[in-house]
Amino acid sequence: MQVPSGVRRAFRLPASSGQITRDLEDEVAFHVAMRVQSLERAGRSHDDAIAQAQRKFGDVQDLHDYCVALEVPHMQRAQARERLSSIAQDLRFALRQMRRSPAFALIASLTLALGVGATTAIFSVVNGVVLKPLPFSDPQQLVQLWGIDANGRHLHFADPTFDHLLAENHTLSAAAEYNTGDMSFSTNGTATRVTAAGVSKEFFRVLNVRPELGRSFAPEDQQKGSPMVILISHGLWMRLFGGSESVIGTIIKSGETPITIIGVLPAGKEFPAGTDAWYPREPFGEATSYTAHNWNVIARVKDGVTTEAATRDVSMVLRRLHAAVGDATWTLDGTAIPLRDQIIGSVKVLLLLILGASAVLLLIACANVANLLIARMAVRESEIAVRVAIGAGRGRIAQQLLIETSLLAAVGCLGGMVIAAAGMKMLLVLRPALIPRVGELSLDWRVLVFAVVISAATAVALALVAAWRGTAGDLRAALSQSQRTQGGGGASYRVRGSLVVVQLAMTVVLLIGAGLLARSFVGLMSIDPGFRTHGMVVAGTVFDEPRDTNYIGRRSVYYQQLAERALAIPGVTSVGISDAPPFSNGSSNGEFLVLDNAGIKLAPSALEGMFNDKARTGYATYRTATGGYFKAMGIPVLSGRVFDATDRAGGPEVAVINAALAHKRWPNGDAMGKVIEFGNIDGDLTPMTIVGIVGDTREQDLAADPLPAAYVDFDQRPGNSNEMFVIMAASNEAGAIAAARRAFPQVRADVPMRFLTVEDIIGRSVDSQRFMLLLVGIFGAVALLLATLGVYSVISYLVAQRGREISIRVALGASAPQIVHLVLKQGVALSLVGAIIGGVAALAATRVLKRLLYQVSPTDPIAFATVLVVLCGVALVASYVPARRAAAFEPMDVLRGG
């Protein structure tokens, strides 16, 4: 393709061989003509002269080839030097321009840095959480398996169900069960609380992870009753053992249980995230019930098997199982989900929404800088006209402006990286618990490429704006105009006004989003959870001792002693014990039976048949508590009583239910005195009589309705969990925690503890909403600041442009209020147009927030109206300052050119 000569000159492209040919032909033709004339003057005929002249020159093609070979490299080198010299000259000129206008350079670079930094910081989180593959080999083969019940809910696996799946599937190369919990970890007499996972024998084969030190579990470690061994994480190894290789073979204690450390996993290979230690689950035996849904399951599919094929296989296996055992299992179906999708979950949508908000902020920043550039081009109009007058083409001017904006973008990119690094640290500090893979966040090469690409795109976009404004119109005519008429006229004002309208519109979208999230968050935090939220302290303790016949008795005595110590703390008014306070994710749930008589303990075979009678069954959350738990938590007793001193182990067993269960299972109000059996959860088939009904509490999610719940007495059914919670109602939370830290170790010094306030627990449950509100709110505030500056600069520009007109008006008798009103009209008009466009855009954009809102519509009129009023008010204030300046004009000064 032939490149036009103008384009070739503009971009300093090297000369083509065709051009050299044409130049050579012209040169040869010239010399031949001169020779012909000379020969003709010597008396030769014209034809004879031409023939002789051509013979004199010889083979023109050889000469052409020789010239091309000689000239093209030379010309290319010369043009390259010229091009580099030109760029260096433009770069030096751009630096001088920045030094001459440091305020402009600082504001433009800082604005770009804010936009680039915010977008890059959020992208670094998206990159670490969403884009990076899992740190395991062939991560696409890893899946999480779930059972599905009759209501379509995901179920964990029961041991018999998992064994059946292992035997019958055709698509999995390996599968393993796992579950996590806290355990005490005593070394050198110091007890530490760590997160540990019990895993079945194929767990590390599924992940394809080998210890970096020591060994993995051997078959003899995975036999029922085997001595306990453990693998620890790289982080725990460094934290507790200083990275010493002598850690292998070290015996630690969990309560009174000795555990041998046999290996250390490589850094970054922890699964589930945050796990400190792994132990084989087989020594503790397996459950035989198909309804004991206690285990997560991960698997690796065979080579070439897709997730969809694995889902079909798992579904078929579990459907056949249900057909074989009937209602003995609640698992009707199954599914396989890619492990990365399982880990990311709904966070992916949350992060992409925040990334979108940061991109809007970047666009607002670019619009702001473009506005500044247009104003600057108006000031430099004469300079550019002079450059054109002495021979510079529009392409040459465009190159100069591209280099200037690239320099601004480069400074903005560097500043943005600093802001991104600080922003990412802030995100890590504010990190909500729901964001997975936090340990993998970093400013890696993807983040750097992202920052450079968006900075380069920003530079090109701004250069196009500057080039358009800098080379528009008759530049030579501009040279002849006076200084006072510089400014670009009405076209420049319209463009700048349009940019401000765009800024305002995008700002409205961000602010309305923040407003909706704020109203939703306030509504969420105003929900009554059904229990006391202030002056409450929860102490979690892990009682790790050998599960011999006296284990339950020792554990009960231990927790009763803790309760007595807590009640003796000054300011503590009531104390209770529970296996799972609200929002602890520790509650179990399952199906119970309604019996006819509390005095008869039926055999398991008789009970199994009763589960097929739906009139005798119910479904509820199962909780263990003491009578003091309800008083300490402030849960009201609606009917009957809660547990008291008469409810002793070995005596008639009792239960307390909440209002939701009473209403759902006994809607006629006759729940009191009913007899239920809840052996599906704790294995105890002893019937319990309902003696009380208490208020509902929200257990997992403030926005979710209370679930039906049944409470059993801690003395009668202490349960099997090794972690229990002591709940204290205290007038001084910090004082109660400090006192408990001193008092509790006097009972057992080797049991690690953790203390939280109920307020903290509830706060963590709304981490995602708070996180989203905080970030969108920050983006909205920065956008509002930039939009305010945009309105201020445009109105100031307008005042300067209309200085003569305003002065004449003043000279003719216009009052200061009339001048202020004249100028304010412009600012109000811009803000109204921006607010209307932004409001319409927000009607569509805020619908993506619907799943994050609670009892607030995406089109909430209060949020919309508030933002629009605030925006117009801020724009009015931004316009008032230049309006007052215009009102203070001295007509003679302006008319004289002052």
Order of alpha helices (4+ residues) and beta strands (2+ residues): alpha-alpha-alpha-alpha-alpha-beta-beta-alpha-beta-beta-alpha-beta-beta-alpha-beta-beta-beta-beta-alpha-beta-alpha-alpha-alpha-alpha-alpha-alpha-alpha-beta-alpha-beta-beta-alpha-beta-alpha-beta-beta-alpha-beta-alpha-beta-beta-beta-alpha-beta-alpha-alpha-alpha-alpha-alpha-alpha
